Amino acid sequence: MSLEGRAGKGKQAESRKDLVGLLTPRELQVLRLIVEGKSNKEIGTELVVSTNMAKLHVSHVLQKLEVTTRTQAAVVYIRSGWNNRDVMADDANTESTDDETTKGA
């Protein structure tokens, strides 16, 4: 493969990472569930929607990330660093809850 071809693939991967930021909050929830390996039925149950609605959400996520499989979507999410942001946000939420609990004690 030529250097131009490699450069093009690198840019394409970078642009996909940026696409994660364009997902709606619901689509980001769906993507997190995809990363966890959940089926459409499990996603529907978790989000309290029908399996068909879950399929539609998954389809939108794949389209927006410009990928064709759930595995590719999971890889884009992990490589994007969004999973690290989610962990930090969860930690921050836990700390603020802990602070509120200790203040009341």
N, CA, C and O atoms as CSV, one atom per row, in Angstrom:
chain,resi,resn,atom,element,x,y,z
A,1,MET,N,N,0.853,-1.185,0.000
A,1,MET,CA,C,0.000,0.000,0.000
A,1,MET,C,C,0.894,1.242,0.000
A,1,MET,O,O,1.931,1.270,0.663
A,2,SER,N,N,0.493,2.237,-0.729
A,2,SER,CA,C,1.269,3.469,-0.822
A,2,SER,C,C,1.081,4.317,0.433
A,2,SER,O,O,0.151,4.107,1.212
A,3,LEU,N,N,1.983,5.278,0.610
A,3,LEU,CA,C,1.853,6.184,1.741
A,3,LEU,C,C,0.570,6.994,1.663
A,3,LEU,O,O,-0.051,7.298,2.681
A,4,GLU,N,N,0.177,7.343,0.429
A,4,GLU,CA,C,-1.066,8.102,0.263
A,4,GLU,C,C,-2.256,7.292,0.744
A,4,GLU,O,O,-3.158,7.824,1.392
A,5,GLY,N,N,-2.258,6.008,0.428
A,5,GLY,CA,C,-3.346,5.133,0.867
A,5,GLY,C,C,-3.396,5.031,2.374
A,5,GLY,O,O,-4.476,5.059,2.964
A,6,ARG,N,N,-2.225,4.911,3.013
A,6,ARG,CA,C,-2.168,4.844,4.479
A,6,ARG,C,C,-2.634,6.149,5.104
A,6,ARG,O,O,-3.366,6.142,6.094
A,7,ALA,N,N,-2.214,7.257,4.533
A,7,ALA,CA,C,-2.617,8.571,5.058
A,7,ALA,C,C,-4.127,8.720,4.963
A,7,ALA,O,O,-4.765,9.233,5.882
A,8,GLY,N,N,-4.689,8.276,3.866
A,8,GLY,CA,C,-6.136,8.355,3.688
A,8,GLY,C,C,-6.876,7.537,4.729
A,8,GLY,O,O,-7.903,7.968,5.253
A,9,LYS,N,N,-6.349,6.347,5.031
A,9,LYS,CA,C,-6.989,5.510,6.043
A,9,LYS,C,C,-6.882,6.139,7.417
A,9,LYS,O,O,-7.818,6.056,8.212
A,10,GLY,N,N,-5.746,6.772,7.707
A,10,GLY,CA,C,-5.577,7.443,8.995
A,10,GLY,C,C,-6.564,8.577,9.161
A,10,GLY,O,O,-7.157,8.738,10.228
A,11,LYS,N,N,-6.745,9.368,8.111
A,11,LYS,CA,C,-7.699,10.479,8.155
A,11,LYS,C,C,-9.117,9.958,8.316
A,11,LYS,O,O,-9.931,10.534,9.038
A,12,GLN,N,N,-9.402,8.840,7.621
A,12,GLN,CA,C,-10.738,8.263,7.706
A,12,GLN,C,C,-11.014,7.790,9.132
A,12,GLN,O,O,-12.107,8.004,9.655
A,13,ALA,N,N,-10.030,7.149,9.761
A,13,ALA,CA,C,-10.194,6.682,11.137
A,13,ALA,C,C,-10.392,7.864,12.081
A,13,ALA,O,O,-11.229,7.808,12.982
A,14,GLU,N,N,-9.624,8.933,11.877
A,14,GLU,CA,C,-9.762,10.122,12.722
A,14,GLU,C,C,-11.142,10.737,12.575
A,14,GLU,O,O,-11.753,11.146,13.562
A,15,SER,N,N,-11.637,10.804,11.334
A,15,SER,CA,C,-12.943,11.414,11.128
A,15,SER,C,C,-14.040,10.561,11.761
A,15,SER,O,O,-15.038,11.100,12.240
A,16,ARG,N,N,-13.871,9.247,11.770
A,16,ARG,CA,C,-14.861,8.393,12.431
A,16,ARG,C,C,-14.869,8.657,13.929
A,16,ARG,O,O,-15.930,8.674,14.554
A,17,LYS,N,N,-13.689,8.862,14.507
A,17,LYS,CA,C,-13.622,9.165,15.936
A,17,LYS,C,C,-14.420,10.429,16.237
A,17,LYS,O,O,-15.135,10.499,17.236
A,18,ASP,N,N,-14.292,11.422,15.366
A,18,ASP,CA,C,-15.024,12.670,15.549
A,18,ASP,C,C,-16.533,12.458,15.435
A,18,ASP,O,O,-17.315,13.190,16.041
A,19,LEU,N,N,-16.937,11.457,14.658
A,19,LEU,CA,C,-18.350,11.202,14.443
A,19,LEU,C,C,-19.049,10.768,15.727
A,19,LEU,O,O,-20.245,11.010,15.887
A,20,VAL,N,N,-18.327,10.135,16.638
A,20,VAL,CA,C,-18.938,9.710,17.898
A,20,VAL,C,C,-19.538,10.926,18.606
A,20,VAL,O,O,-20.598,10.827,19.224
A,21,GLY,N,N,-18.867,12.059,18.515
A,21,GLY,CA,C,-19.354,13.284,19.145
A,21,GLY,C,C,-20.627,13.829,18.520
A,21,GLY,O,O,-21.289,14.686,19.107
A,22,LEU,N,N,-20.976,13.342,17.337
A,22,LEU,CA,C,-22.185,13.814,16.661
A,22,LEU,C,C,-23.418,12.983,17.002
A,22,LEU,O,O,-24.528,13.314,16.586
A,23,LEU,N,N,-23.223,11.906,17.759
A,23,LEU,CA,C,-24.359,11.070,18.127
A,23,LEU,C,C,-25.236,11.779,19.147
A,23,LEU,O,O,-24.753,12.541,19.984
A,24,THR,N,N,-26.527,11.513,19.061
A,24,THR,CA,C,-27.442,12.042,20.071
A,24,THR,C,C,-27.184,11.308,21.384
A,24,THR,O,O,-26.561,10.246,21.383
A,25,PRO,N,N,-27.653,11.856,22.501
A,25,PRO,CA,C,-27.476,11.147,23.776
A,25,PRO,C,C,-28.043,9.716,23.728
A,25,PRO,O,O,-27.442,8.794,24.280
A,26,ARG,N,N,-29.182,9.535,23.081
A,26,ARG,CA,C,-29.787,8.203,22.980
A,26,ARG,C,C,-28.904,7.280,22.146
A,26,ARG,O,O,-28.695,6.121,22.504
A,27,GLU,N,N,-28.388,7.798,21.030
A,27,GLU,CA,C,-27.515,6.982,20.180
A,27,GLU,C,C,-26.229,6.615,20.911
A,27,GLU,O,O,-25.692,5.524,20.717
A,28,LEU,N,N,-25.741,7.511,21.741
A,28,LEU,CA,C,-24.549,7.217,22.539
A,28,LEU,C,C,-24.859,6.114,23.555
A,28,LEU,O,O,-24.023,5.245,23.803
A,29,GLN,N,N,-26.051,6.150,24.136
A,29,GLN,CA,C,-26.474,5.066,25.030
A,29,GLN,C,C,-26.483,3.742,24.285
A,29,GLN,O,O,-25.986,2.733,24.783
A,30,VAL,N,N,-27.049,3.757,23.092
A,30,VAL,CA,C,-27.124,2.546,22.271
A,30,VAL,C,C,-25.722,2.050,21.940
A,30,VAL,O,O,-25.454,0.850,22.009
A,31,LEU,N,N,-24.837,2.955,21.585
A,31,LEU,CA,C,-23.470,2.575,21.253
A,31,LEU,C,C,-22.784,1.933,22.458
A,31,LEU,O,O,-22.080,0.935,22.306
A,32,ARG,N,N,-22.979,2.490,23.643
A,32,ARG,CA,C,-22.390,1.890,24.852
A,32,ARG,C,C,-22.906,0.467,25.051
A,32,ARG,O,O,-22.150,-0.425,25.436
A,33,LEU,N,N,-24.192,0.263,24.788
A,33,LEU,CA,C,-24.772,-1.074,24.932
A,33,LEU,C,C,-24.239,-2.024,23.861
A,33,LEU,O,O,-24.052,-3.212,24.122
A,34,ILE,N,N,-23.997,-1.507,22.666
A,34,ILE,CA,C,-23.374,-2.312,21.612
A,34,ILE,C,C,-21.988,-2.758,22.075
A,34,ILE,O,O,-21.616,-3.921,21.914
A,35,VAL,N,N,-21.239,-1.838,22.643
A,35,VAL,CA,C,-19.886,-2.148,23.140
A,35,VAL,C,C,-19.955,-3.235,24.208
A,35,VAL,O,O,-19.058,-4.075,24.290
A,36,GLU,N,N,-20.999,-3.230,25.019
A,36,GLU,CA,C,-21.175,-4.252,26.048
A,36,GLU,C,C,-21.602,-5.601,25.468
A,36,GLU,O,O,-21.682,-6.595,26.189
A,37,GLY,N,N,-21.876,-5.627,24.157
A,37,GLY,CA,C,-22.245,-6.882,23.500
A,37,GLY,C,C,-23.720,-7.222,23.575
A,37,GLY,O,O,-24.110,-8.372,23.373
A,38,LYS,N,N,-24.536,-6.227,23.864
A,38,LYS,CA,C,-25.979,-6.458,23.989
A,38,LYS,C,C,-26.623,-6.681,22.621
A,38,LYS,O,O,-26.233,-6.075,21.623
A,39,SER,N,N,-27.610,-7.559,22.605
A,39,SER,CA,C,-28.390,-7.803,21.387
A,39,SER,C,C,-29.430,-6.693,21.239
A,39,SER,O,O,-29.640,-5.901,22.157
A,40,ASN,N,N,-30.077,-6.646,20.074
A,40,ASN,CA,C,-31.132,-5.642,19.873
A,40,ASN,C,C,-32.243,-5.813,20.912
A,40,ASN,O,O,-32.772,-4.829,21.428
A,41,LYS,N,N,-32.588,-7.050,21.211
A,41,LYS,CA,C,-33.636,-7.310,22.199
A,41,LYS,C,C,-33.208,-6.791,23.574
A,41,LYS,O,O,-34.003,-6.169,24.278
A,42,GLU,N,N,-31.953,-7.045,23.954
A,42,GLU,CA,C,-31.447,-6.570,25.242
A,42,GLU,C,C,-31.370,-5.043,25.283
A,42,GLU,O,O,-31.650,-4.426,26.310
A,43,ILE,N,N,-30.986,-4.444,24.153
A,43,ILE,CA,C,-30.944,-2.977,24.078
A,43,ILE,C,C,-32.351,-2.419,24.257
A,43,ILE,O,O,-32.553,-1.451,24.991
A,44,GLY,N,N,-33.315,-3.031,23.587
A,44,GLY,CA,C,-34.703,-2.595,23.724
A,44,GLY,C,C,-35.194,-2.688,25.156
A,44,GLY,O,O,-35.847,-1.774,25.660
A,45,THR,N,N,-34.876,-3.797,25.809
A,45,THR,CA,C,-35.281,-3.988,27.205
A,45,THR,C,C,-34.637,-2.942,28.097
A,45,THR,O,O,-35.307,-2.342,28.938
A,46,GLU,N,N,-33.336,-2.718,27.918
A,46,GLU,CA,C,-32.589,-1.754,28.730
A,46,GLU,C,C,-33.135,-0.328,28.562
A,46,GLU,O,O,-33.220,0.432,29.527
A,47,LEU,N,N,-33.500,0.018,27.331
A,47,LEU,CA,C,-33.967,1.375,27.042
A,47,LEU,C,C,-35.484,1.509,27.109
A,47,LEU,O,O,-36.028,2.591,26.889
A,48,VAL,N,N,-36.155,0.421,27.410
A,48,VAL,CA,C,-37.611,0.372,27.502
A,48,VAL,C,C,-38.245,0.820,26.185
A,48,VAL,O,O,-39.116,1.689,26.154
A,49,VAL,N,N,-37.781,0.200,25.104
A,49,VAL,CA,C,-38.357,0.414,23.773
A,49,VAL,C,C,-38.502,-0.954,23.112
A,49,VAL,O,O,-37.972,-1.949,23.605
A,50,SER,N,N,-39.213,-0.994,22.009
A,50,SER,CA,C,-39.382,-2.260,21.295
A,50,SER,C,C,-38.062,-2.691,20.649
A,50,SER,O,O,-37.143,-1.893,20.466
A,51,THR,N,N,-38.005,-3.973,20.314
A,51,THR,CA,C,-36.827,-4.488,19.616
A,51,THR,C,C,-36.665,-3.780,18.273
A,51,THR,O,O,-35.543,-3.494,17.857
A,52,ASN,N,N,-37.767,-3.498,17.600
A,52,ASN,CA,C,-37.686,-2.788,16.316
A,52,ASN,C,C,-37.117,-1.387,16.474
A,52,ASN,O,O,-36.346,-0.928,15.631
A,53,MET,N,N,-37.495,-0.701,17.559
A,53,MET,CA,C,-36.945,0.641,17.806
A,53,MET,C,C,-35.451,0.531,18.113
A,53,MET,O,O,-34.662,1.368,17.676
A,54,ALA,N,N,-35.068,-0.494,18.859
A,54,ALA,CA,C,-33.644,-0.712,19.157
A,54,ALA,C,C,-32.874,-0.938,17.857
A,54,ALA,O,O,-31.784,-0.396,17.677
A,55,LYS,N,N,-33.442,-1.739,16.950
A,55,LYS,CA,C,-32.797,-1.975,15.647
A,55,LYS,C,C,-32.619,-0.671,14.885
A,55,LYS,O,O,-31.584,-0.444,14.259
A,56,LEU,N,N,-33.627,0.176,14.941
A,56,LEU,CA,C,-33.561,1.467,14.259
A,56,LEU,C,C,-32.446,2.332,14.853
A,56,LEU,O,O,-31.678,2.950,14.117
A,57,HIS,N,N,-32.360,2.373,16.176
A,57,HIS,CA,C,-31.287,3.131,16.839
A,57,HIS,C,C,-29.917,2.595,16.430
A,57,HIS,O,O,-29.012,3.366,16.112
A,58,VAL,N,N,-29.770,1.271,16.439
A,58,VAL,CA,C,-28.490,0.658,16.057
A,58,VAL,C,C,-28.150,1.025,14.620
A,58,VAL,O,O,-27.003,1.348,14.312
A,59,SER,N,N,-29.135,0.974,13.751
A,59,SER,CA,C,-28.928,1.334,12.349
A,59,SER,C,C,-28.452,2.776,12.209
A,59,SER,O,O,-27.540,3.058,11.431
A,60,HIS,N,N,-29.066,3.691,12.961
A,60,HIS,CA,C,-28.654,5.100,12.916
A,60,HIS,C,C,-27.221,5.272,13.407
A,60,HIS,O,O,-26.455,6.044,12.830
A,61,VAL,N,N,-26.857,4.557,14.467
A,61,VAL,CA,C,-25.494,4.630,14.996
A,61,VAL,C,C,-24.498,4.171,13.932
A,61,VAL,O,O,-23.495,4.839,13.682
A,62,LEU,N,N,-24.783,3.025,13.308
A,62,LEU,CA,C,-23.870,2.504,12.287
A,62,LEU,C,C,-23.737,3.478,11.119
A,62,LEU,O,O,-22.637,3.692,10.609
A,63,GLN,N,N,-24.846,4.063,10.698
A,63,GLN,CA,C,-24.809,5.023,9.595
A,63,GLN,C,C,-23.982,6.249,9.962
A,63,GLN,O,O,-23.141,6.690,9.179
A,64,LYS,N,N,-24.218,6.794,11.141
A,64,LYS,CA,C,-23.503,8.013,11.540
A,64,LYS,C,C,-22.011,7.772,11.716
A,64,LYS,O,O,-21.199,8.658,11.447
A,65,LEU,N,N,-21.648,6.572,12.167
A,65,LEU,CA,C,-20.228,6.251,12.340
A,65,LEU,C,C,-19.582,5.765,11.046
A,65,LEU,O,O,-18.378,5.511,10.996
A,66,GLU,N,N,-20.399,5.640,9.999
A,66,GLU,CA,C,-19.929,5.199,8.685
A,66,GLU,C,C,-19.258,3.830,8.745
A,66,GLU,O,O,-18.196,3.608,8.166
A,67,VAL,N,N,-19.924,2.909,9.476
A,67,VAL,CA,C,-19.448,1.530,9.574
A,67,VAL,C,C,-20.601,0.600,9.216
A,67,VAL,O,O,-21.751,1.028,9.114
A,68,THR,N,N,-20.280,-0.675,9.027
A,68,THR,CA,C,-21.320,-1.622,8.630
A,68,THR,C,C,-21.608,-2.690,9.674
A,68,THR,O,O,-22.606,-3.402,9.568
A,69,THR,N,N,-20.749,-2.813,10.684
A,69,THR,CA,C,-20.974,-3.837,11.702
A,69,THR,C,C,-20.919,-3.234,13.105
A,69,THR,O,O,-20.352,-2.165,13.327
A,70,ARG,N,N,-21.526,-3.958,14.035
A,70,ARG,CA,C,-21.518,-3.540,15.436
A,70,ARG,C,C,-20.095,-3.551,15.991
A,70,ARG,O,O,-19.724,-2.696,16.796
A,71,THR,N,N,-19.307,-4.528,15.552
A,71,THR,CA,C,-17.914,-4.624,16.014
A,71,THR,C,C,-17.132,-3.390,15.586
A,71,THR,O,O,-16.371,-2.830,16.375
A,72,GLN,N,N,-17.317,-2.964,14.335
A,72,GLN,CA,C,-16.634,-1.758,13.855
A,72,GLN,C,C,-17.073,-0.542,14.681
A,72,GLN,O,O,-16.254,0.315,15.010
A,73,ALA,N,N,-18.349,-0.473,15.009
A,73,ALA,CA,C,-18.858,0.644,15.814
A,73,ALA,C,C,-18.203,0.641,17.195
A,73,ALA,O,O,-17.828,1.696,17.708
A,74,ALA,N,N,-18.066,-0.532,17.793
A,74,ALA,CA,C,-17.437,-0.647,19.109
A,74,ALA,C,C,-15.979,-0.200,19.055
A,74,ALA,O,O,-15.496,0.483,19.958
A,75,VAL,N,N,-15.287,-0.590,17.994
A,75,VAL,CA,C,-13.881,-0.208,17.832
A,75,VAL,C,C,-13.758,1.311,17.704
A,75,VAL,O,O,-12.882,1.917,18.322
A,76,VAL,N,N,-14.625,1.921,16.913
A,76,VAL,CA,C,-14.594,3.381,16.746
A,76,VAL,C,C,-14.817,4.052,18.095
A,76,VAL,O,O,-14.125,5.012,18.436
A,77,TYR,N,N,-15.773,3.556,18.854
A,77,TYR,CA,C,-16.082,4.140,20.172
A,77,TYR,C,C,-14.881,4.045,21.104
A,77,TYR,O,O,-14.513,5.028,21.748
A,78,ILE,N,N,-14.274,2.878,21.177
A,78,ILE,CA,C,-13.140,2.693,22.085
A,78,ILE,C,C,-11.944,3.525,21.639
A,78,ILE,O,O,-11.288,4.162,22.462
A,79,ARG,N,N,-11.659,3.522,20.343
A,79,ARG,CA,C,-10.527,4.311,19.838
A,79,ARG,C,C,-10.755,5.813,19.951
A,79,ARG,O,O,-9.798,6.586,20.003
A,80,SER,N,N,-12.009,6.226,19.990
A,80,SER,CA,C,-12.326,7.652,20.071
A,80,SER,C,C,-11.992,8.239,21.434
A,80,SER,O,O,-11.838,9.453,21.568
A,81,GLY,N,N,-11.880,7.393,22.438
A,81,GLY,CA,C,-11.632,7.877,23.788
A,81,GLY,C,C,-12.901,8.240,24.534
A,81,GLY,O,O,-12.834,8.615,25.705
A,82,TRP,N,N,-14.048,8.141,23.895
A,82,TRP,CA,C,-15.303,8.484,24.568
A,82,TRP,C,C,-15.552,7.585,25.760
A,82,TRP,O,O,-16.140,8.021,26.750
A,83,ASN,N,N,-15.112,6.323,25.684
A,83,ASN,CA,C,-15.321,5.432,26.822
A,83,ASN,C,C,-14.571,5.943,28.048
A,83,ASN,O,O,-15.057,5.776,29.167
A,84,ASN,N,N,-13.403,6.562,27.873
A,84,ASN,CA,C,-12.659,7.142,28.989
A,84,ASN,C,C,-13.392,8.351,29.552
A,84,ASN,O,O,-13.406,8.561,30.765
A,85,ARG,N,N,-13.996,9.139,28.687
A,85,ARG,CA,C,-14.762,10.306,29.143
A,85,ARG,C,C,-15.957,9.858,29.966
A,85,ARG,O,O,-16.308,10.479,30.969
A,86,ASP,N,N,-16.583,8.758,29.521
A,86,ASP,CA,C,-17.742,8.248,30.248
A,86,ASP,C,C,-17.346,7.785,31.643
A,86,ASP,O,O,-18.074,8.021,32.607
A,87,VAL,N,N,-16.195,7.126,31.755
A,87,VAL,CA,C,-15.719,6.656,33.051
A,87,VAL,C,C,-15.434,7.847,33.954
A,87,VAL,O,O,-15.792,7.830,35.131
A,88,MET,N,N,-14.790,8.887,33.412
A,88,MET,CA,C,-14.492,10.078,34.200
A,88,MET,C,C,-15.782,10.768,34.641
A,88,MET,O,O,-15.877,11.239,35.774
A,89,ALA,N,N,-16.768,10.830,33.755
A,89,ALA,CA,C,-18.050,11.453,34.102
A,89,ALA,C,C,-18.743,10.649,35.194
A,89,ALA,O,O,-19.310,11.224,36.123
A,90,ASP,N,N,-18.700,9.316,35.088
A,90,ASP,CA,C,-19.297,8.468,36.123
A,90,ASP,C,C,-18.601,8.684,37.456
A,90,ASP,O,O,-19.257,8.768,38.495
A,91,ASP,N,N,-17.272,8.773,37.433
A,91,ASP,CA,C,-16.509,9.018,38.658
A,91,ASP,C,C,-16.879,10.367,39.262
A,91,ASP,O,O,-17.046,10.478,40.477
A,92,ALA,N,N,-17.007,11.389,38.427
A,92,ALA,CA,C,-17.362,12.720,38.908
A,92,ALA,C,C,-18.755,12.707,39.533
A,92,ALA,O,O,-18.980,13.330,40.570
A,93,ASN,N,N,-19.686,11.997,38.899
A,93,ASN,CA,C,-21.043,11.904,39.440
A,93,ASN,C,C,-21.039,11.175,40.780
A,93,ASN,O,O,-21.759,11.562,41.700
A,94,THR,N,N,-20.237,10.133,40.892
A,94,THR,CA,C,-20.149,9.378,42.133
A,94,THR,C,C,-19.551,10.247,43.234
A,94,THR,O,O,-20.030,10.235,44.368
A,95,GLU,N,N,-18.497,11.008,42.899
A,95,GLU,CA,C,-17.865,11.880,43.881
A,95,GLU,C,C,-18.825,12.952,44.367
A,95,GLU,O,O,-18.869,13.245,45.562
A,96,SER,N,N,-19.603,13.548,43.452
A,96,SER,CA,C,-20.529,14.597,43.874
A,96,SER,C,C,-21.623,14.005,44.740
A,96,SER,O,O,-22.082,14.658,45.677
A,97,THR,N,N,-22.051,12.788,44.452
A,97,THR,CA,C,-23.051,12.126,45.278
A,97,THR,C,C,-22.477,11.819,46.645
A,97,THR,O,O,-23.148,12.004,47.661
A,98,ASP,N,N,-21.217,11.342,46.677
A,98,ASP,CA,C,-20.548,11.060,47.944
A,98,ASP,C,C,-20.405,12.329,48.769
A,98,ASP,O,O,-20.623,12.306,49.980
A,99,ASP,N,N,-20.037,13.444,48.124
A,99,ASP,CA,C,-19.877,14.718,48.822
A,99,ASP,C,C,-21.200,15.153,49.461
A,99,ASP,O,O,-21.235,15.614,50.602
A,100,GLU,N,N,-22.289,14.994,48.693
A,100,GLU,CA,C,-23.601,15.392,49.208
A,100,GLU,C,C,-23.991,14.523,50.391
A,100,GLU,O,O,-24.619,14.997,51.337
A,101,THR,N,N,-23.619,13.253,50.336
A,101,THR,CA,C,-23.956,12.322,51.420
A,101,THR,C,C,-23.203,12.685,52.683
A,101,THR,O,O,-23.779,12.673,53.771
A,102,THR,N,N,-21.899,13.014,52.555
A,102,THR,CA,C,-21.107,13.352,53.731
A,102,THR,C,C,-21.487,14.714,54.298
A,102,THR,O,O,-21.365,14.935,55.503
A,103,LYS,N,N,-21.944,15.627,53.451
A,103,LYS,CA,C,-22.351,16.946,53.932
A,103,LYS,C,C,-23.569,16.822,54.848
A,103,LYS,O,O,-23.704,17.550,55.832
A,104,GLY,N,N,-24.447,15.888,54.505
A,104,GLY,CA,C,-25.661,15.730,55.273
A,104,GLY,C,C,-25.424,14.982,56.582
A,104,GLY,O,O,-26.291,14.981,57.456
A,105,ALA,N,N,-24.259,14.345,56.729
A,105,ALA,CA,C,-23.994,13.534,57.923
A,105,ALA,C,C,-23.527,14.362,59.090
A,105,ALA,O,O,-23.265,13.821,60.165
